[in-house]
Amino acid sequence: MDLTHGDVLDGGKELLSNVPMYISAGDGYAQWGGCLHLKRQNGDLLRSGEYRIRLRDGRLGNIVVRKVISTNGAHHLEVLFEGRGELAQRRAG
């Protein structure tokens, strides 16, 4: 898994900004997933469902939250997700 940072979007609205993310992917990012590391108060914004992520390097992707795990004495959360479709570069506009 590679550590990066990025934003979590819901319907174009930014829910979380510059959060640590671990991304794991096979060749060409055809199958990918990972986890977000959040402080508890930020994790309460995410529930099971679909979101969009925007990575620091400009890649965009859709994710489905699969599981939320309390860590570090319940002060932090790990949000496990599965990628949907491509993790693609942002298109020039």
C-alpha positions, 0 to 999 in steps of 0.5 A, a space after each residue: 500500500 502506498 501512502 498519499 493524501 487527498 480529499 473525500 467528496 460527496 456529490 461534488 461537495 468536499 467532506 474531508 480535506 487532505 486526509 491520509 490514505 493508503 492505496 493498494 492497486 494491481 497493474 494499471 489500477 484495474 482493481 484497487 482499494 485502500 483505507 483512510 486514517 481519520 480522527 474520530 470526529 472526521 470519521 463520523 461524516 462517512 457512512 457505508 456508501 459511495 464517495 469520490 476521492 481526489 488524490 494529491 497528485 490529481 487522480 480521481 476515483 470512486 470508492 465504496 466504504 466497506 468497513 469502519 474500524 475504531 483504533 487507538 483507543 477509539 480516538 481514530 478510525 480506519 475506513 476501508 474502501 474498495 475502488 469502483 472503476 478507474 483511478 484516473 488522472 484529472 482531465 485538463 479542462 
